[in-house]
Amino acid sequence: MTADADCRSGDGTVGSRSATRHALVGPSGAWEQKRRYQVEFLRCRGLQPGQNLLDLGCGTLRGGIPLIEYLEPGRYVGVEVRPEVLAEGRLELAESGLERKQPLLVDCADLSTLALGMTFDVVWAFSVLIHMEDAILREALKAIRRHLAADGVFYANVNVATRPEGKWQGFPVVSREWTFYKQVFMDHGLDAVDIGAVVDFGEADPRTTAGQRATHRMVESRPLRPR
């Protein structure tokens, strides 16, 4: 891939175990498409194999597996708040034969305590901020700012709308106005730029309405420079 313009365009069987695992992070029918979207988006935006990547809300490694495969050993760190989900991610890693890539997988229920002892060139949060209440979002942004390199970049998707809040697997499904995101990022030393709708970068979930596709946006964020 080259320029940005090119990128915007219970029965115990293996199959049932995979379907159960896939359902932990969304509809199993969209698993492969959403896996592919993540690695293609990040490579399109310039992710290099030698860079450090923090995958915040890595889940069962739906997007993590191709990222681990792409990156050099020891460059991928995944953080997940649900230990049972991360356990499935470790199984996914073993089944993929990628343990040799030495990814670090961290169970962290409280992001205010997250201290990884390293900084990251890229921080990635796919379908994560949309499930955070305001107080948790602020702790997440603090953690991101602590771990983002001075010249690093943070990418996430958000719902920019005023729809009523929903629920998914015990998490809220949150929509907020763009002015809120702009301000809360700034409050935590981060710029926030709306770089386009998720579908502009290849997301093609048929369950999503046209209106939702328009308001489901990708955010690019970098540390604010001192004035």
C-alpha positions, 0 to 999 in steps of 0.5 A: 500500500502506498498513499493515503488515497489508495487506502481510503477507498459447546460441542467442543469442536474447533469450529464452535470454539472459534465462533465462541471466541469470535463472539467475545469481540463482536459478530463472528461473521464480521471477524475476518473483515474487521481483522483485515481492516485493522492491519491494513489501516495501520500499515496504510498510515505508515506502521513499520515492522520495527515500531512499538505498537500498543493495542489498547483493548486487544480482546482475543487478538482479532486484530492482534494476530496479523499485527504480531505477525507483521511486527518484529519480535517484542514490538507488540503489546496488547492490553485488555480489561477482561481476563477471560477474553485475554485468555482466549487471546493467548489461545489464539496466539498459540494456535497461530504459532506466533509465540516466537514473536514474543508479544506482551499481553497485559491484563489490566482492569484499571487503566489508571494503574497501567505502567508498561515501562516503555513508550510507543510509536503507535497506539491503537484502540479499535472499537474501544473508546465507543464503549467507555463512559466519560470517567474511564475515557479520561483514564484511558487518555491519561494512560495513552499520553503516558505511553505515547512517544513524543513523535508517536500517533494514536488512532481510534474510532469513535461514534460522532453523533447524539444517539441514545446510549446502547449496551453491548456485553455489559459495556455502554455503546456511546456516541458523543459530539466531536467538540467533546472529543476535541476538548477531552483529548486536548485536556490530556495533552493530545490533539485530535483530528477527524481523518474521515469515516471508518468506511473511507478506509475499507470498513464494510460492515453490512449491518451498519446503516448509512447514517451510522457509517457517516458518523463512525469516524477515525481519529488521529491524535498526536501529543500537543506541542508546547507553545 
